[in-house]
Amino acid sequence: MARKDIEQLIQVYFDANFEADAAKIASVLHEQAHVYGHDDIGALVDMDKSSFVALIDSLSPHPEVPRQDELISLDFIGDHAAVARVSIRVENIIYTDTLNFMYLDGKWGIVSKIYSGVPV
């Protein structure tokens, strides 16, 4: 059951990124979630949920860009934690994301994300 729940959240995550849908991305993130990556000069980027949702909201869907998303792996760490590695295309960048899920308050959600992107 947990695997199916997380796979459904990952599908919403894929849809949210492709559609640039802030409400959808917010729905899969835990309230205290953080997103980590690096900027153009290699400095750490640390966004809380509201900052990441605002970033997604600032994007525009690009229907001419082919949709590319893939669940690479999903592993459970006990009964209340899981790690997924996914690949997504946002505009002209292919991102590899590591999504950390926890089961809190009766539901699964992303508590942290680490990303790295490569231009297409």
N, CA, C and O atoms as CSV, one atom per row, in Angstrom:
chain,resi,resn,atom,element,x,y,z
A,1,MET,N,N,0.819,-1.203,0.000
A,1,MET,CA,C,0.000,0.000,0.000
A,1,MET,C,C,0.860,1.264,0.000
A,1,MET,O,O,0.582,2.197,-0.754
A,2,ALA,N,N,1.900,1.306,0.835
A,2,ALA,CA,C,2.743,2.498,0.909
A,2,ALA,C,C,3.422,2.779,-0.430
A,2,ALA,O,O,3.510,3.932,-0.852
A,3,ARG,N,N,3.899,1.735,-1.094
A,3,ARG,CA,C,4.558,1.929,-2.383
A,3,ARG,C,C,3.599,2.584,-3.377
A,3,ARG,O,O,3.975,3.524,-4.078
A,4,LYS,N,N,2.378,2.095,-3.438
A,4,LYS,CA,C,1.379,2.664,-4.348
A,4,LYS,C,C,1.107,4.131,-4.005
A,4,LYS,O,O,0.985,4.969,-4.899
A,5,ASP,N,N,1.011,4.437,-2.708
A,5,ASP,CA,C,0.774,5.825,-2.279
A,5,ASP,C,C,1.902,6.744,-2.743
A,5,ASP,O,O,1.656,7.836,-3.255
A,6,ILE,N,N,3.131,6.291,-2.561
A,6,ILE,CA,C,4.273,7.112,-2.956
A,6,ILE,C,C,4.352,7.227,-4.476
A,6,ILE,O,O,4.646,8.304,-4.995
A,7,GLU,N,N,4.098,6.156,-5.183
A,7,GLU,CA,C,4.103,6.232,-6.648
A,7,GLU,C,C,3.059,7.230,-7.152
A,7,GLU,O,O,3.298,7.938,-8.131
A,8,GLN,N,N,1.910,7.287,-6.492
A,8,GLN,CA,C,0.887,8.277,-6.867
A,8,GLN,C,C,1.374,9.700,-6.600
A,8,GLN,O,O,1.139,10.597,-7.409
A,9,LEU,N,N,2.051,9.910,-5.473
A,9,LEU,CA,C,2.614,11.235,-5.174
A,9,LEU,C,C,3.673,11.621,-6.204
A,9,LEU,O,O,3.748,12.775,-6.627
A,10,ILE,N,N,4.480,10.660,-6.598
A,10,ILE,CA,C,5.505,10.932,-7.606
A,10,ILE,C,C,4.850,11.320,-8.930
A,10,ILE,O,O,5.348,12.209,-9.620
A,11,GLN,N,N,3.749,10.676,-9.295
A,11,GLN,CA,C,3.051,11.055,-10.526
A,11,GLN,C,C,2.529,12.491,-10.435
A,11,GLN,O,O,2.621,13.246,-11.403
A,12,VAL,N,N,1.988,12.870,-9.285
A,12,VAL,CA,C,1.539,14.261,-9.091
A,12,VAL,C,C,2.745,15.199,-9.198
A,12,VAL,O,O,2.647,16.266,-9.802
A,13,TYR,N,N,3.876,14.806,-8.617
A,13,TYR,CA,C,5.115,15.581,-8.695
A,13,TYR,C,C,5.529,15.768,-10.161
A,13,TYR,O,O,5.867,16.878,-10.572
A,14,PHE,N,N,5.502,14.692,-10.944
A,14,PHE,CA,C,5.825,14.787,-12.365
A,14,PHE,C,C,4.866,15.749,-13.072
A,14,PHE,O,O,5.299,16.629,-13.816
A,15,ASP,N,N,3.574,15.578,-12.838
A,15,ASP,CA,C,2.567,16.441,-13.471
A,15,ASP,C,C,2.785,17.903,-13.086
A,15,ASP,O,O,2.716,18.790,-13.936
A,16,ALA,N,N,3.046,18.148,-11.810
A,16,ALA,CA,C,3.247,19.516,-11.314
A,16,ALA,C,C,4.425,20.181,-12.004
A,16,ALA,O,O,4.346,21.349,-12.385
A,17,ASN,N,N,5.513,19.447,-12.166
A,17,ASN,CA,C,6.684,20.022,-12.831
A,17,ASN,C,C,6.424,20.274,-14.305
A,17,ASN,O,O,6.810,21.323,-14.822
A,18,PHE,N,N,5.787,19.351,-14.989
A,18,PHE,CA,C,5.510,19.524,-16.414
A,18,PHE,C,C,4.529,20.670,-16.650
A,18,PHE,O,O,4.676,21.436,-17.602
A,19,GLU,N,N,3.535,20.782,-15.784
A,19,GLU,CA,C,2.479,21.787,-15.947
A,19,GLU,C,C,2.816,23.105,-15.258
A,19,GLU,O,O,2.068,24.072,-15.398
A,20,ALA,N,N,3.922,23.170,-14.517
A,20,ALA,CA,C,4.273,24.342,-13.706
A,20,ALA,C,C,3.104,24.696,-12.786
A,20,ALA,O,O,2.683,25.850,-12.716
A,21,ASP,N,N,2.592,23.692,-12.086
A,21,ASP,CA,C,1.396,23.827,-11.255
A,21,ASP,C,C,1.792,23.905,-9.775
A,21,ASP,O,O,2.127,22.896,-9.154
A,22,ALA,N,N,1.746,25.109,-9.235
A,22,ALA,CA,C,2.163,25.345,-7.854
A,22,ALA,C,C,1.281,24.607,-6.849
A,22,ALA,O,O,1.785,24.094,-5.850
A,23,ALA,N,N,-0.006,24.547,-7.094
A,23,ALA,CA,C,-0.911,23.868,-6.158
A,23,ALA,C,C,-0.597,22.376,-6.094
A,23,ALA,O,O,-0.627,21.776,-5.020
A,24,LYS,N,N,-0.299,21.787,-7.236
A,24,LYS,CA,C,0.032,20.356,-7.247
A,24,LYS,C,C,1.342,20.092,-6.518
A,24,LYS,O,O,1.443,19.140,-5.743
A,25,ILE,N,N,2.356,20.939,-6.764
A,25,ILE,CA,C,3.629,20.698,-6.088
A,25,ILE,C,C,3.464,20.889,-4.588
A,25,ILE,O,O,4.063,20.151,-3.806
A,26,ALA,N,N,2.672,21.857,-4.177
A,26,ALA,CA,C,2.434,22.086,-2.743
A,26,ALA,C,C,1.764,20.878,-2.101
A,26,ALA,O,O,2.006,20.573,-0.933
A,27,SER,N,N,0.922,20.191,-2.869
A,27,SER,CA,C,0.164,19.069,-2.303
A,27,SER,C,C,1.034,17.863,-1.967
A,27,SER,O,O,0.625,17.028,-1.160
A,28,VAL,N,N,2.221,17.745,-2.559
A,28,VAL,CA,C,3.076,16.589,-2.299
A,28,VAL,C,C,4.191,16.888,-1.299
A,28,VAL,O,O,4.914,15.983,-0.883
A,29,LEU,N,N,4.330,18.148,-0.916
A,29,LEU,CA,C,5.395,18.546,0.005
A,29,LEU,C,C,4.877,18.638,1.435
A,29,LEU,O,O,3.799,19.178,1.679
A,30,HIS,N,N,5.648,18.110,2.372
A,30,HIS,CA,C,5.356,18.288,3.791
A,30,HIS,C,C,5.500,19.771,4.116
A,30,HIS,O,O,6.257,20.479,3.452
A,31,GLU,N,N,4.787,20.241,5.125
A,31,GLU,CA,C,4.817,21.664,5.479
A,31,GLU,C,C,6.223,22.167,5.798
A,31,GLU,O,O,6.518,23.340,5.568
A,32,GLN,N,N,7.086,21.315,6.317
A,32,GLN,CA,C,8.446,21.728,6.680
A,32,GLN,C,C,9.487,21.274,5.662
A,32,GLN,O,O,10.675,21.213,5.978
A,33,ALA,N,N,9.057,20.960,4.458
A,33,ALA,CA,C,9.962,20.461,3.424
A,33,ALA,C,C,11.010,21.498,3.037
A,33,ALA,O,O,10.786,22.706,3.123
A,34,HIS,N,N,12.162,20.986,2.609
A,34,HIS,CA,C,13.229,21.822,2.062
A,34,HIS,C,C,13.726,21.218,0.766
A,34,HIS,O,O,13.723,20.000,0.585
A,35,VAL,N,N,14.153,22.088,-0.129
A,35,VAL,CA,C,14.679,21.700,-1.429
A,35,VAL,C,C,16.104,22.244,-1.514
A,35,VAL,O,O,16.350,23.427,-1.283
A,36,TYR,N,N,17.036,21.351,-1.852
A,36,TYR,CA,C,18.450,21.715,-1.905
A,36,TYR,C,C,19.017,21.480,-3.292
A,36,TYR,O,O,18.681,20.506,-3.965
A,37,GLY,N,N,19.872,22.383,-3.699
A,37,GLY,CA,C,20.583,22.247,-4.962
A,37,GLY,C,C,21.754,23.205,-4.956
A,37,GLY,O,O,22.276,23.549,-3.895
A,38,HIS,N,N,22.171,23.640,-6.141
A,38,HIS,CA,C,23.247,24.623,-6.233
A,38,HIS,C,C,22.912,25.617,-7.323
A,38,HIS,O,O,22.204,25.303,-8.281
A,39,ASP,N,N,23.435,26.824,-7.161
A,39,ASP,CA,C,23.187,27.850,-8.164
A,39,ASP,C,C,24.270,27.786,-9.243
A,39,ASP,O,O,25.067,26.848,-9.280
A,40,ASP,N,N,24.289,28.791,-10.118
A,40,ASP,CA,C,25.212,28.789,-11.259
A,40,ASP,C,C,26.682,28.834,-10.864
A,40,ASP,O,O,27.541,28.428,-11.646
A,41,ILE,N,N,26.985,29.321,-9.667
A,41,ILE,CA,C,28.384,29.393,-9.239
A,41,ILE,C,C,28.734,28.297,-8.235
A,41,ILE,O,O,29.829,28.292,-7.671
A,42,GLY,N,N,27.808,27.377,-8.015
A,42,GLY,CA,C,28.078,26.241,-7.155
A,42,GLY,C,C,27.739,26.435,-5.691
A,42,GLY,O,O,28.050,25.576,-4.867
A,43,ALA,N,N,27.102,27.558,-5.349
A,43,ALA,CA,C,26.715,27.805,-3.957
A,43,ALA,C,C,25.430,27.044,-3.630
A,43,ALA,O,O,24.581,26.825,-4.494
A,44,LEU,N,N,25.311,26.654,-2.377
A,44,LEU,CA,C,24.141,25.905,-1.918
A,44,LEU,C,C,22.869,26.732,-2.054
A,44,LEU,O,O,22.840,27.907,-1.690
A,45,VAL,N,N,21.832,26.116,-2.575
A,45,VAL,CA,C,20.491,26.680,-2.610
A,45,VAL,C,C,19.663,25.877,-1.620
A,45,VAL,O,O,19.646,24.647,-1.681
A,46,ASP,N,N,18.977,26.554,-0.712
A,46,ASP,CA,C,18.117,25.917,0.284
A,46,ASP,C,C,16.796,26.666,0.287
A,46,ASP,O,O,16.708,27.792,0.778
A,47,MET,N,N,15.765,26.030,-0.265
A,47,MET,CA,C,14.436,26.650,-0.322
A,47,MET,C,C,13.488,25.916,0.609
A,47,MET,O,O,13.473,24.685,0.649
A,48,ASP,N,N,12.695,26.677,1.361
A,48,ASP,CA,C,11.626,26.048,2.130
A,48,ASP,C,C,10.445,25.813,1.197
A,48,ASP,O,O,10.495,26.170,0.020
A,49,LYS,N,N,9.394,25.217,1.719
A,49,LYS,CA,C,8.248,24.857,0.881
A,49,LYS,C,C,7.688,26.061,0.146
A,49,LYS,O,O,7.466,25.998,-1.063
A,50,SER,N,N,7.458,27.153,0.854
A,50,SER,CA,C,6.826,28.306,0.203
A,50,SER,C,C,7.714,28.884,-0.893
A,50,SER,O,O,7.201,29.326,-1.921
A,51,SER,N,N,9.028,28.891,-0.703
A,51,SER,CA,C,9.938,29.398,-1.735
A,51,SER,C,C,9.928,28.504,-2.963
A,51,SER,O,O,9.934,28.998,-4.090
A,52,PHE,N,N,9.914,27.182,-2.756
A,52,PHE,CA,C,9.908,26.260,-3.892
A,52,PHE,C,C,8.577,26.332,-4.645
A,52,PHE,O,O,8.558,26.300,-5.876
A,53,VAL,N,N,7.478,26.428,-3.917
A,53,VAL,CA,C,6.165,26.555,-4.555
A,53,VAL,C,C,6.124,27.841,-5.381
A,53,VAL,O,O,5.600,27.845,-6.495
A,54,ALA,N,N,6.677,28.933,-4.840
A,54,ALA,CA,C,6.719,30.197,-5.577
A,54,ALA,C,C,7.573,30.068,-6.847
A,54,ALA,O,O,7.237,30.641,-7.882
A,55,LEU,N,N,8.668,29.320,-6.765
A,55,LEU,CA,C,9.501,29.092,-7.943
A,55,LEU,C,C,8.715,28.354,-9.019
A,55,LEU,O,O,8.733,28.756,-10.182
A,56,ILE,N,N,8.028,27.286,-8.649
A,56,ILE,CA,C,7.213,26.538,-9.616
A,56,ILE,C,C,6.139,27.450,-10.205
A,56,ILE,O,O,5.862,27.397,-11.403
A,57,ASP,N,N,5.535,28.285,-9.359
A,57,ASP,CA,C,4.486,29.200,-9.814
A,57,ASP,C,C,5.021,30.222,-10.812
A,57,ASP,O,O,4.274,30.702,-11.665
A,58,SER,N,N,6.303,30.558,-10.717
A,58,SER,CA,C,6.892,31.557,-11.619
A,58,SER,C,C,7.214,30.992,-12.998
A,58,SER,O,O,7.472,31.750,-13.933
A,59,LEU,N,N,7.202,29.666,-13.133
A,59,LEU,CA,C,7.493,29.030,-14.416
A,59,LEU,C,C,6.248,29.018,-15.304
A,59,LEU,O,O,5.123,29.147,-14.822
A,60,SER,N,N,6.467,28.867,-16.566
A,60,SER,CA,C,5.360,28.728,-17.514
A,60,SER,C,C,5.439,27.349,-18.151
A,60,SER,O,O,6.528,26.869,-18.463
A,61,PRO,N,N,4.286,26.709,-18.345
A,61,PRO,CA,C,4.316,25.425,-19.064
A,61,PRO,C,C,4.868,25.633,-20.473
A,61,PRO,O,O,4.615,26.661,-21.102
A,62,HIS,N,N,5.612,24.666,-20.955
A,62,HIS,CA,C,6.164,24.704,-22.308
A,62,HIS,C,C,5.705,23.453,-23.049
A,62,HIS,O,O,6.432,22.461,-23.111
A,63,PRO,N,N,4.490,23.500,-23.613
A,63,PRO,CA,C,3.963,22.290,-24.262
A,63,PRO,C,C,4.802,21.812,-25.443
A,63,PRO,O,O,4.708,20.651,-25.840
A,64,GLU,N,N,5.623,22.702,-26.009
A,64,GLU,CA,C,6.453,22.294,-27.143
A,64,GLU,C,C,7.673,21.471,-26.696
A,64,GLU,O,O,8.300,20.799,-27.514
A,65,VAL,N,N,8.003,21.525,-25.408
A,65,VAL,CA,C,9.116,20.740,-24.878
A,65,VAL,C,C,8.591,19.344,-24.549
A,65,VAL,O,O,7.594,19.209,-23.839
A,66,PRO,N,N,9.252,18.306,-25.059
A,66,PRO,CA,C,8.743,16.958,-24.795
A,66,PRO,C,C,8.788,16.621,-23.307
A,66,PRO,O,O,9.734,16.965,-22.598
A,67,ARG,N,N,7.755,15.950,-22.866
A,67,ARG,CA,C,7.704,15.532,-21.470
A,67,ARG,C,C,8.641,14.351,-21.264
A,67,ARG,O,O,8.599,13.369,-22.006
A,68,GLN,N,N,9.481,14.461,-20.249
A,68,GLN,CA,C,10.389,13.384,-19.883
A,68,GLN,C,C,10.381,13.277,-18.366
A,68,GLN,O,O,10.829,14.193,-17.676
A,69,ASP,N,N,9.884,12.183,-17.851
A,69,ASP,CA,C,9.973,11.934,-16.415
A,69,ASP,C,C,10.032,10.429,-16.199
A,69,ASP,O,O,9.428,9.647,-16.932
A,70,GLU,N,N,10.776,10.052,-15.170
A,70,GLU,CA,C,10.995,8.631,-14.925
A,70,GLU,C,C,11.274,8.396,-13.450
A,70,GLU,O,O,12.049,9.122,-12.828
A,71,LEU,N,N,10.641,7.385,-12.904
A,71,LEU,CA,C,10.979,6.895,-11.578
A,71,LEU,C,C,12.144,5.932,-11.751
A,71,LEU,O,O,11.987,4.873,-12.359
A,72,ILE,N,N,13.302,6.285,-11.226
A,72,ILE,CA,C,14.508,5.468,-11.376
A,72,ILE,C,C,14.567,4.407,-10.286
A,72,ILE,O,O,14.862,3.243,-10.558
A,73,SER,N,N,14.286,4.815,-9.051
A,73,SER,CA,C,14.318,3.854,-7.944
A,73,SER,C,C,13.443,4.351,-6.802
A,73,SER,O,O,13.201,5.548,-6.652
A,74,LEU,N,N,12.975,3.393,-5.997
A,74,LEU,CA,C,12.188,3.697,-4.810
A,74,LEU,C,C,12.548,2.660,-3.748
A,74,LEU,O,O,12.333,1.462,-3.932
A,75,ASP,N,N,13.092,3.139,-2.648
A,75,ASP,CA,C,13.522,2.262,-1.569
A,75,ASP,C,C,12.906,2.724,-0.254
A,75,ASP,O,O,12.798,3.920,0.018
A,76,PHE,N,N,12.503,1.741,0.555
A,76,PHE,CA,C,11.930,2.037,1.858
A,76,PHE,C,C,12.982,1.898,2.945
A,76,PHE,O,O,13.841,1.017,2.902
A,77,ILE,N,N,12.891,2.784,3.910
A,77,ILE,CA,C,13.763,2.770,5.082
A,77,ILE,C,C,12.825,2.585,6.270
A,77,ILE,O,O,12.382,3.565,6.867
A,78,GLY,N,N,12.526,1.362,6.609
A,78,GLY,CA,C,11.544,1.090,7.654
A,78,GLY,C,C,10.138,1.326,7.140
A,78,GLY,O,O,9.885,1.304,5.935
A,79,ASP,N,N,9.224,1.552,8.079
A,79,ASP,CA,C,7.814,1.718,7.730
A,79,ASP,C,C,7.397,3.168,7.467
A,79,ASP,O,O,6.315,3.413,6.933
A,80,HIS,N,N,8.242,4.121,7.833
A,80,HIS,CA,C,7.815,5.522,7.785
A,80,HIS,C,C,8.715,6.430,6.969
A,80,HIS,O,O,8.599,7.653,7.052
A,81,ALA,N,N,9.612,5.850,6.182
A,81,ALA,CA,C,10.506,6.669,5.363
A,81,ALA,C,C,10.822,5.934,4.067
A,81,ALA,O,O,10.873,4.705,4.021
A,82,ALA,N,N,11.032,6.720,3.017
A,82,ALA,CA,C,11.374,6.163,1.711
A,82,ALA,C,C,12.191,7.192,0.940
A,82,ALA,O,O,12.117,8.394,1.196
A,83,VAL,N,N,12.971,6.686,-0.009
A,83,VAL,CA,C,13.796,7.539,-0.861
A,83,VAL,C,C,13.524,7.155,-2.314
A,83,VAL,O,O,13.584,5.982,-2.685
A,84,ALA,N,N,13.226,8.162,-3.122
A,84,ALA,CA,C,13.017,7.931,-4.554
A,84,ALA,C,C,14.012,8.764,-5.343
A,84,ALA,O,O,14.304,9.909,-4.999
A,85,ARG,N,N,14.519,8.170,-6.396
A,85,ARG,CA,C,15.347,8.916,-7.340
A,85,ARG,C,C,14.541,9.001,-8.621
A,85,ARG,O,O,14.076,7.990,-9.147
A,86,VAL,N,N,14.381,10.228,-9.120
A,86,VAL,CA,C,13.591,10.463,-10.321
A,86,VAL,C,C,14.375,11.340,-11.287
A,86,VAL,O,O,15.324,12.027,-10.908
A,87,SER,N,N,13.956,11.295,-12.531
A,87,SER,CA,C,14.507,12.168,-13.559
A,87,SER,C,C,13.342,12.919,-14.190
A,87,SER,O,O,12.316,12.330,-14.531
A,88,ILE,N,N,13.517,14.234,-14.339
A,88,ILE,CA,C,12.473,15.043,-14.974
A,88,ILE,C,C,13.115,16.071,-15.900
A,88,ILE,O,O,14.259,16.484,-15.710
A,89,ARG,N,N,12.357,16.460,-16.889
A,89,ARG,CA,C,12.794,17.549,-17.767
A,89,ARG,C,C,11.942,18.764,-17.448
A,89,ARG,O,O,10.713,18.699,-17.449
A,90,VAL,N,N,12.617,19.875,-17.174
A,90,VAL,CA,C,11.955,21.158,-16.988
A,90,VAL,C,C,12.609,22.113,-17.979
A,90,VAL,O,O,13.793,22.430,-17.870
A,91,GLU,N,N,11.824,22.559,-18.936
A,91,GLU,CA,C,12.323,23.365,-20.043
A,91,GLU,C,C,13.461,22.618,-20.724
A,91,GLU,O,O,13.234,21.530,-21.253
A,92,ASN,N,N,14.674,23.157,-20.731
A,92,ASN,CA,C,15.780,22.502,-21.421
A,92,ASN,C,C,16.834,21.959,-20.461
A,92,ASN,O,O,18.026,21.948,-20.768
A,93,ILE,N,N,16.379,21.512,-19.299
A,93,ILE,CA,C,17.276,20.922,-18.306
A,93,ILE,C,C,16.697,19.580,-17.864
A,93,ILE,O,O,15.505,19.467,-17.580
A,94,ILE,N,N,17.549,18.580,-17.811
A,94,ILE,CA,C,17.172,17.285,-17.252
A,94,ILE,C,C,17.684,17.268,-15.813
A,94,ILE,O,O,18.886,17.366,-15.565
A,95,TYR,N,N,16.758,17.142,-14.881
A,95,TYR,CA,C,17.106,17.102,-13.461
A,95,TYR,C,C,17.059,15.669,-12.954
A,95,TYR,O,O,16.188,14.886,-13.332
A,96,THR,N,N,17.999,15.350,-12.105
A,96,THR,CA,C,17.927,14.142,-11.307
A,96,THR,C,C,17.627,14.608,-9.890
A,96,THR,O,O,18.384,15.381,-9.304
A,97,ASP,N,N,16.522,14.133,-9.354
A,97,ASP,CA,C,16.075,14.527,-8.020
A,97,ASP,C,C,16.092,13.326,-7.091
A,97,ASP,O,O,15.698,12.226,-7.478
A,98,THR,N,N,16.543,13.536,-5.884
A,98,THR,CA,C,16.406,12.557,-4.822
A,98,THR,C,C,15.335,13.092,-3.886
A,98,THR,O,O,15.514,14.134,-3.254
A,99,LEU,N,N,14.222,12.375,-3.801
A,99,LEU,CA,C,13.072,12.782,-3.009
A,99,LEU,C,C,13.012,11.926,-1.757
A,99,LEU,O,O,12.952,10.699,-1.840
A,100,ASN,N,N,13.027,12.566,-0.602
A,100,ASN,CA,C,12.928,11.854,0.672
A,100,ASN,C,C,11.508,11.998,1.206
A,100,ASN,O,O,11.024,13.107,1.436
A,101,PHE,N,N,10.858,10.872,1.397
A,101,PHE,CA,C,9.472,10.825,1.862
A,101,PHE,C,C,9.426,10.368,3.319
A,101,PHE,O,O,10.234,9.546,3.751
A,102,MET,N,N,8.474,10.911,4.062
A,102,MET,CA,C,8.185,10.413,5.405
A,102,MET,C,C,6.675,10.305,5.570
A,102,MET,O,O,5.908,11.066,4.980
A,103,TYR,N,N,6.275,9.349,6.380
A,103,TYR,CA,C,4.868,9.167,6.715
A,103,TYR,C,C,4.637,9.907,8.022
A,103,TYR,O,O,5.061,9.455,9.086
A,104,LEU,N,N,3.961,11.046,7.936
A,104,LEU,CA,C,3.715,11.913,9.093
A,104,LEU,C,C,2.253,12.327,9.110
A,104,LEU,O,O,1.660,12.593,8.065
A,105,ASP,N,N,1.683,12.378,10.292
A,105,ASP,CA,C,0.295,12.828,10.445
A,105,ASP,C,C,-0.667,12.053,9.537
A,105,ASP,O,O,-1.628,12.614,9.012
A,106,GLY,N,N,-0.391,10.755,9.362
A,106,GLY,CA,C,-1.294,9.899,8.610
A,106,GLY,C,C,-1.180,9.963,7.104
A,106,GLY,O,O,-2.047,9.448,6.398
A,107,LYS,N,N,-0.106,10.599,6.586
A,107,LYS,CA,C,0.041,10.647,5.125
A,107,LYS,C,C,1.514,10.759,4.748
A,107,LYS,O,O,2.347,11.210,5.534
A,108,TRP,N,N,1.808,10.336,3.522
A,108,TRP,CA,C,3.143,10.448,2.968
A,108,TRP,C,C,3.338,11.828,2.369
A,108,TRP,O,O,2.400,12.417,1.832
A,109,GLY,N,N,4.552,12.343,2.461
A,109,GLY,CA,C,4.882,13.608,1.825
A,109,GLY,C,C,6.388,13.729,1.644
A,109,GLY,O,O,7.161,13.049,2.319
A,110,ILE,N,N,6.791,14.590,0.738
A,110,ILE,CA,C,8.210,14.852,0.511
A,110,ILE,C,C,8.688,15.798,1.609
A,110,ILE,O,O,8.139,16.886,1.786
A,111,VAL,N,N,9.719,15.373,2.345
A,111,VAL,CA,C,10.282,16.235,3.397
A,111,VAL,C,C,11.546,16.931,2.924
A,111,VAL,O,O,11.915,17.977,3.457
A,112,SER,N,N,12.218,16.358,1.923
A,112,SER,CA,C,13.369,17.042,1.343
A,112,SER,C,C,13.623,16.535,-0.073
A,112,SER,O,O,13.251,15.426,-0.455
A,113,LYS,N,N,14.273,17.407,-0.820
A,113,LYS,CA,C,14.609,17.102,-2.211
A,113,LYS,C,C,16.013,17.649,-2.455
A,113,LYS,O,O,16.321,18.777,-2.070
A,114,ILE,N,N,16.856,16.851,-3.093
A,114,ILE,CA,C,18.149,17.306,-3.577
A,114,ILE,C,C,18.107,17.160,-5.092
A,114,ILE,O,O,17.721,16.111,-5.609
A,115,TYR,N,N,18.504,18.214,-5.804
A,115,TYR,CA,C,18.437,18.158,-7.265
A,115,TYR,C,C,19.761,18.573,-7.890
A,115,TYR,O,O,20.560,19.292,-7.289
A,116,SER,N,N,19.966,18.104,-9.100
A,116,SER,CA,C,21.065,18.536,-9.921
A,116,SER,C,C,20.605,18.454,-11.372
A,116,SER,O,O,19.958,17.484,-11.768
A,117,GLY,N,N,20.932,19.455,-12.152
A,117,GLY,CA,C,20.455,19.486,-13.523
A,117,GLY,C,C,21.565,19.570,-14.549
A,117,GLY,O,O,22.653,20.080,-14.283
A,118,VAL,N,N,21.256,19.047,-15.744
A,118,VAL,CA,C,22.182,19.067,-16.870
A,118,VAL,C,C,21.418,19.623,-18.075
A,118,VAL,O,O,20.341,19.121,-18.398
A,119,PRO,N,N,21.950,20.642,-18.740
A,119,PRO,CA,C,21.257,21.154,-19.930
A,119,PRO,C,C,21.145,20.098,-21.021
A,119,PRO,O,O,22.030,19.259,-21.190
A,120,VAL,N,N,20.041,20.158,-21.755
A,120,VAL,CA,C,19.809,19.214,-22.855
A,120,VAL,C,C,20.544,19.701,-24.081
A,120,VAL,O,O,20.488,19.059,-25.130
